[in-house]
Protein backbone atom coordinates (compact mmCIF):
# COMPACT_ATOMS: atom_id res chain seq x y z
CA UNK A 1 0.00 0.00 0.00
CA UNK A 2 1.32 3.37 -0.91
CA UNK A 3 0.46 6.88 -1.96
CA UNK A 4 2.13 8.42 -4.95
CA UNK A 5 1.88 11.97 -6.28
CA UNK A 6 1.35 12.39 -10.01
CA UNK A 7 1.96 15.99 -11.02
CA UNK A 8 -0.21 17.75 -13.58
CA UNK A 9 -3.41 15.90 -12.74
CA UNK A 10 -6.73 17.07 -11.35
CA UNK A 11 -6.49 14.37 -8.66
CA UNK A 12 -2.73 13.99 -8.17
CA UNK A 13 -2.65 11.66 -5.14
CA UNK A 14 -3.01 8.01 -6.04
CA UNK A 15 -3.42 5.18 -3.54
CA UNK A 16 -2.54 1.73 -4.80
CA UNK A 17 -2.55 -1.69 -3.16
CA UNK A 18 -3.11 -5.37 -3.82
CA UNK A 19 -6.75 -6.28 -3.21
CA UNK A 20 -6.66 -9.21 -0.78
CA UNK A 21 -9.75 -10.84 -2.29
CA UNK A 22 -8.91 -10.62 -5.98
CA UNK A 23 -5.11 -10.55 -5.82
CA UNK A 24 -5.08 -7.70 -8.33
CA UNK A 25 -3.60 -4.24 -7.95
CA UNK A 26 -6.23 -1.63 -7.20
CA UNK A 27 -5.79 2.13 -7.32
CA UNK A 28 -7.83 5.28 -6.82
CA UNK A 29 -6.96 8.96 -7.20
CA UNK A 30 -7.76 11.79 -4.79
CA UNK A 31 -7.57 15.58 -4.91
CA UNK A 32 -5.91 15.99 -1.50
CA UNK A 33 -3.25 14.10 0.41
CA UNK A 34 -5.58 13.88 3.42
CA UNK A 35 -8.20 12.03 1.34
CA UNK A 36 -5.51 9.69 0.04
CA UNK A 37 -4.28 8.99 3.57
CA UNK A 38 -7.84 8.09 4.65
CA UNK A 39 -8.18 5.72 1.70
CA UNK A 40 -4.81 4.15 2.47
CA UNK A 41 -5.89 3.58 6.09
CA UNK A 42 -9.09 1.91 4.86
CA UNK A 43 -7.06 -0.33 2.53
CA UNK A 44 -4.79 -1.32 5.42
CA UNK A 45 -7.84 -2.18 7.53
CA UNK A 46 -9.22 -4.28 4.68
CA UNK A 47 -5.91 -6.15 4.46
CA UNK A 48 -5.84 -6.74 8.22
CA UNK A 49 -9.42 -8.01 8.19
CA UNK A 50 -8.70 -10.36 5.29
CA UNK A 51 -5.60 -11.72 7.05
CA UNK A 52 -7.56 -12.36 10.25
CA UNK A 53 -10.33 -14.08 8.30
CA UNK A 54 -7.81 -16.28 6.48
CA UNK A 55 -6.08 -17.23 9.74
CA UNK A 56 -9.44 -18.20 11.26
CA UNK A 57 -10.34 -20.41 8.30
CA UNK A 58 -6.92 -22.08 8.35
CA UNK A 59 -7.25 -22.78 12.08
CA UNK A 60 -10.75 -24.24 11.60
CA UNK A 61 -9.55 -26.46 8.76
CA UNK A 62 -6.59 -27.65 10.79
CA UNK A 63 -8.84 -28.46 13.77
CA UNK A 64 -11.23 -30.40 11.51
CA UNK A 65 -8.32 -32.32 9.97
CA UNK A 66 -6.83 -33.12 13.39
CA UNK A 67 -10.18 -34.53 14.59
CA UNK A 68 -10.38 -36.95 11.66
Secondary structure by P-SEA (a helix, b strand, c coil): cbbbbbccccccbbbbbbccccccccccccccaaaaaaaaaaaaaaaaaaaaaaaaaaaaaaaaaaac
